[in-house]
Amino acid sequence: MVAVLTILGLSVSDTIVVFDRIRENIRVGHFKNFEETVGKSLDQVYTRSIATSFTVIVVLISLAVFGPESTRVFAIMLTAGMFFGTYSSIFLASPLLVMVDDLQNKQ
């Protein structure tokens, strides 16, 4: 249960970073439309997000391989969670935000 809550927390935190960048770029207003703003925001954030996740995953894999037996399953679950949390923040949350914006503008 602790691993699941930690995974959710990491995923939400990464999504907040992406959405915060989108919000900042909306304020600046240099881009033509919302889709372009989201795309440029992802360009600005995804390298940092992937690098951060990769660093954490390296540490978690090291913990799973070299750490005590009692933390092995926890480290493996967190590794999977970091991978899928980063994926969902970049490749799922932002496109869903654009889709919701399109649906709201059509009504």
FIMIFI-459354 format. One record per residue: residue number from 1; residue in three letters; x, z, y of N, C-alpha, C in turn. Coordinates in nm, 2 decimals. Layout:
BEGIN
{NUM 'ALA' {X Z Y} {X Z Y} {X Z Y}}
...
END
This chain:
BEGIN
{1 'MET' {0.08 0.00 -0.12} {0.00 0.00 0.00} {0.09 0.00 0.13}}
{2 'VAL' {0.19 0.07 0.12} {0.28 0.08 0.24} {0.34 -0.06 0.26}}
{3 'ALA' {0.38 -0.13 0.16} {0.44 -0.26 0.17} {0.34 -0.36 0.24}}
{4 'VAL' {0.22 -0.35 0.20} {0.11 -0.44 0.25} {0.09 -0.41 0.40}}
{5 'LEU' {0.08 -0.29 0.44} {0.07 -0.25 0.58} {0.19 -0.30 0.66}}
{6 'THR' {0.31 -0.28 0.60} {0.43 -0.32 0.67} {0.43 -0.48 0.69}}
{7 'ILE' {0.39 -0.55 0.59} {0.39 -0.69 0.60} {0.29 -0.74 0.70}}
{8 'LEU' {0.17 -0.68 0.71} {0.07 -0.71 0.81} {0.12 -0.68 0.95}}
{9 'GLY' {0.19 -0.57 0.96} {0.24 -0.53 1.09} {0.35 -0.63 1.14}}
{10 'LEU' {0.44 -0.68 1.05} {0.54 -0.77 1.09} {0.48 -0.91 1.12}}
{11 'SER' {0.38 -0.95 1.05} {0.31 -1.07 1.08} {0.24 -1.07 1.21}}
{12 'VAL' {0.17 -0.96 1.24} {0.10 -0.95 1.36} {0.20 -0.95 1.48}}
{13 'SER' {0.31 -0.88 1.46} {0.41 -0.87 1.56} {0.47 -1.01 1.60}}
{14 'ASP' {0.50 -1.08 1.50} {0.55 -1.22 1.52} {0.44 -1.31 1.58}}
{15 'THR' {0.32 -1.29 1.55} {0.21 -1.37 1.61} {0.20 -1.33 1.76}}
{16 'ILE' {0.21 -1.21 1.79} {0.20 -1.16 1.92} {0.31 -1.22 2.01}}
{17 'VAL' {0.43 -1.23 1.96} {0.54 -1.30 2.03} {0.51 -1.44 2.06}}
{18 'VAL' {0.45 -1.51 1.96} {0.42 -1.66 1.99} {0.31 -1.67 2.09}}
{19 'PHE' {0.20 -1.59 2.07} {0.09 -1.59 2.17} {0.13 -1.55 2.31}}
{20 'ASP' {0.22 -1.45 2.32} {0.27 -1.41 2.45} {0.34 -1.52 2.52}}
{21 'ARG' {0.42 -1.60 2.45} {0.49 -1.71 2.50} {0.39 -1.82 2.55}}
{22 'ILE' {0.29 -1.84 2.47} {0.18 -1.93 2.51} {0.11 -1.89 2.64}}
{23 'ARG' {0.08 -1.76 2.65} {0.02 -1.70 2.77} {0.11 -1.72 2.89}}
{24 'GLU' {0.24 -1.69 2.88} {0.34 -1.71 2.99} {0.34 -1.86 3.03}}
{25 'ASN' {0.34 -1.95 2.94} {0.35 -2.09 2.98} {0.22 -2.14 3.04}}
{26 'ILE' {0.11 -2.08 3.00} {-0.02 -2.11 3.07} {-0.02 -2.07 3.22}}
{27 'ARG' {0.04 -1.95 3.24} {0.05 -1.90 3.38} {0.14 -1.99 3.46}}
{28 'VAL' {0.25 -2.04 3.40} {0.34 -2.13 3.48} {0.27 -2.26 3.51}}
{29 'GLY' {0.20 -2.32 3.41} {0.12 -2.44 3.43} {0.20 -2.57 3.44}}
{30 'HIS' {0.31 -2.58 3.38} {0.39 -2.70 3.39} {0.34 -2.81 3.29}}
{31 'PHE' {0.25 -2.78 3.20} {0.21 -2.87 3.10} {0.07 -2.93 3.13}}
{32 'LYS' {0.04 -3.05 3.07} {-0.08 -3.12 3.10} {-0.20 -3.05 3.04}}
{33 'ASN' {-0.19 -3.01 2.92} {-0.31 -2.96 2.85} {-0.27 -2.84 2.76}}
{34 'PHE' {-0.37 -2.78 2.70} {-0.35 -2.67 2.62} {-0.27 -2.70 2.49}}
{35 'GLU' {-0.29 -2.81 2.43} {-0.22 -2.85 2.31} {-0.07 -2.86 2.34}}
{36 'GLU' {-0.04 -2.93 2.45} {0.10 -2.94 2.49} {0.17 -2.81 2.52}}
{37 'THR' {0.09 -2.72 2.59} {0.14 -2.59 2.62} {0.18 -2.51 2.49}}
{38 'VAL' {0.09 -2.52 2.39} {0.11 -2.45 2.26} {0.23 -2.51 2.19}}
{39 'GLY' {0.24 -2.64 2.20} {0.36 -2.71 2.13} {0.49 -2.67 2.20}}
{40 'LYS' {0.50 -2.67 2.33} {0.62 -2.64 2.40} {0.65 -2.49 2.38}}
{41 'SER' {0.55 -2.40 2.37} {0.57 -2.26 2.35} {0.63 -2.24 2.21}}
{42 'LEU' {0.58 -2.31 2.11} {0.64 -2.30 1.98} {0.78 -2.35 1.97}}
{43 'ASP' {0.81 -2.46 2.05} {0.95 -2.50 2.06} {1.04 -2.39 2.11}}
{44 'GLN' {0.99 -2.32 2.21} {1.07 -2.21 2.27} {1.09 -2.09 2.18}}
{45 'VAL' {1.00 -2.07 2.08} {0.99 -1.94 2.01} {1.04 -1.96 1.86}}
{46 'TYR' {1.02 -2.07 1.80} {1.04 -2.08 1.66} {1.18 -2.05 1.61}}
{47 'THR' {1.28 -2.09 1.69} {1.42 -2.06 1.65} {1.44 -1.91 1.65}}
{48 'ARG' {1.40 -1.84 1.75} {1.42 -1.70 1.75} {1.34 -1.63 1.64}}
{49 'SER' {1.22 -1.67 1.62} {1.14 -1.61 1.51} {1.20 -1.63 1.37}}
{50 'ILE' {1.24 -1.76 1.35} {1.30 -1.78 1.22} {1.44 -1.71 1.20}}
{51 'ALA' {1.52 -1.71 1.30} {1.64 -1.63 1.30} {1.62 -1.48 1.27}}
{52 'THR' {1.53 -1.43 1.34} {1.50 -1.28 1.32} {1.45 -1.26 1.18}}
{53 'SER' {1.36 -1.34 1.13} {1.31 -1.33 0.99} {1.42 -1.35 0.89}}
{54 'PHE' {1.50 -1.45 0.91} {1.61 -1.47 0.82} {1.71 -1.35 0.81}}
{55 'THR' {1.74 -1.29 0.92} {1.83 -1.18 0.92} {1.76 -1.06 0.85}}
{56 'VAL' {1.64 -1.04 0.87} {1.57 -0.93 0.80} {1.56 -0.96 0.65}}
{57 'ILE' {1.54 -1.09 0.61} {1.53 -1.12 0.47} {1.66 -1.11 0.40}}
{58 'VAL' {1.77 -1.14 0.47} {1.91 -1.12 0.41} {1.93 -0.97 0.38}}
{59 'VAL' {1.89 -0.88 0.47} {1.91 -0.74 0.45} {1.82 -0.69 0.33}}
{60 'LEU' {1.69 -0.74 0.33} {1.60 -0.70 0.22} {1.65 -0.75 0.09}}
{61 'ILE' {1.70 -0.87 0.08} {1.75 -0.92 -0.05} {1.87 -0.84 -0.09}}
{62 'SER' {1.96 -0.80 0.00} {2.07 -0.71 -0.03} {2.02 -0.58 -0.08}}
{63 'LEU' {1.92 -0.53 -0.02} {1.86 -0.40 -0.06} {1.80 -0.41 -0.20}}
{64 'ALA' {1.74 -0.52 -0.23} {1.68 -0.55 -0.36} {1.79 -0.56 -0.47}}
{65 'VAL' {1.90 -0.62 -0.44} {2.00 -0.65 -0.54} {2.09 -0.53 -0.55}}
{66 'PHE' {2.14 -0.47 -0.44} {2.24 -0.36 -0.45} {2.18 -0.22 -0.43}}
{67 'GLY' {2.06 -0.21 -0.39} {2.00 -0.08 -0.36} {1.95 -0.01 -0.48}}
{68 'PRO' {1.90 0.11 -0.47} {1.85 0.18 -0.58} {1.72 0.12 -0.64}}
{69 'GLU' {1.70 0.15 -0.77} {1.58 0.10 -0.84} {1.45 0.13 -0.77}}
{70 'SER' {1.45 0.25 -0.71} {1.32 0.30 -0.64} {1.28 0.21 -0.52}}
{71 'THR' {1.37 0.14 -0.46} {1.33 0.06 -0.34} {1.33 -0.09 -0.37}}
{72 'ARG' {1.36 -0.13 -0.50} {1.37 -0.27 -0.53} {1.23 -0.35 -0.51}}
{73 'VAL' {1.13 -0.30 -0.57} {1.00 -0.36 -0.56} {0.95 -0.37 -0.41}}
{74 'PHE' {0.97 -0.26 -0.34} {0.94 -0.26 -0.20} {1.01 -0.36 -0.12}}
{75 'ALA' {1.14 -0.38 -0.15} {1.22 -0.48 -0.08} {1.18 -0.62 -0.11}}
{76 'ILE' {1.14 -0.64 -0.23} {1.10 -0.77 -0.28} {0.97 -0.81 -0.21}}
{77 'MET' {0.88 -0.71 -0.20} {0.75 -0.74 -0.14} {0.77 -0.76 0.01}}
{78 'LEU' {0.85 -0.69 0.08} {0.88 -0.71 0.22} {0.95 -0.84 0.24}}
{79 'THR' {1.03 -0.89 0.15} {1.09 -1.02 0.16} {0.99 -1.13 0.16}}
{80 'ALA' {0.90 -1.12 0.07} {0.79 -1.22 0.06} {0.70 -1.21 0.18}}
{81 'GLY' {0.67 -1.09 0.23} {0.59 -1.07 0.35} {0.65 -1.13 0.47}}
{82 'MET' {0.78 -1.11 0.49} {0.85 -1.17 0.60} {0.84 -1.32 0.60}}
{83 'PHE' {0.86 -1.38 0.49} {0.86 -1.52 0.47} {0.72 -1.57 0.51}}
{84 'PHE' {0.62 -1.52 0.45} {0.48 -1.57 0.47} {0.43 -1.53 0.61}}
{85 'GLY' {0.47 -1.41 0.66} {0.43 -1.37 0.79} {0.49 -1.46 0.90}}
{86 'THR' {0.61 -1.50 0.89} {0.67 -1.60 0.98} {0.61 -1.73 0.97}}
{87 'TYR' {0.58 -1.78 0.85} {0.51 -1.90 0.83} {0.38 -1.90 0.89}}
{88 'SER' {0.30 -1.80 0.87} {0.17 -1.79 0.93} {0.17 -1.79 1.08}}
{89 'SER' {0.26 -1.72 1.14} {0.27 -1.71 1.28} {0.29 -1.84 1.35}}
{90 'ILE' {0.38 -1.92 1.29} {0.42 -2.05 1.35} {0.33 -2.16 1.31}}
{91 'PHE' {0.30 -2.17 1.18} {0.23 -2.29 1.13} {0.08 -2.27 1.11}}
{92 'LEU' {0.03 -2.15 1.11} {-0.12 -2.13 1.10} {-0.19 -2.08 1.22}}
{93 'ALA' {-0.13 -1.97 1.28} {-0.20 -1.91 1.39} {-0.21 -2.00 1.52}}
{94 'SER' {-0.10 -2.06 1.55} {-0.10 -2.15 1.67} {-0.20 -2.27 1.65}}
{95 'PRO' {-0.19 -2.34 1.54} {-0.29 -2.45 1.52} {-0.43 -2.40 1.52}}
{96 'LEU' {-0.46 -2.28 1.47} {-0.59 -2.23 1.47} {-0.63 -2.20 1.61}}
{97 'LEU' {-0.54 -2.15 1.69} {-0.57 -2.12 1.83} {-0.61 -2.25 1.91}}
{98 'VAL' {-0.54 -2.36 1.88} {-0.57 -2.49 1.94} {-0.71 -2.54 1.89}}
{99 'MET' {-0.74 -2.52 1.76} {-0.87 -2.56 1.71} {-0.98 -2.48 1.77}}
{100 'VAL' {-0.96 -2.35 1.79} {-1.07 -2.27 1.85} {-1.09 -2.31 1.99}}
{101 'ASP' {-0.98 -2.34 2.06} {-0.99 -2.39 2.20} {-1.07 -2.52 2.21}}
{102 'ASP' {-1.04 -2.61 2.12} {-1.11 -2.74 2.12} {-1.26 -2.72 2.09}}
{103 'LEU' {-1.29 -2.63 2.00} {-1.43 -2.60 1.97} {-1.50 -2.54 2.08}}
{104 'GLN' {-1.44 -2.45 2.16} {-1.50 -2.39 2.27} {-1.52 -2.48 2.39}}
{105 'ASN' {-1.43 -2.58 2.40} {-1.44 -2.68 2.51} {-1.54 -2.78 2.48}}
{106 'LYS' {-1.58 -2.80 2.36} {-1.68 -2.90 2.32} {-1.82 -2.85 2.35}}
{107 'GLN' {-1.84 -2.72 2.35} {-1.97 -2.67 2.37} {-2.01 -2.66 2.51}}
END
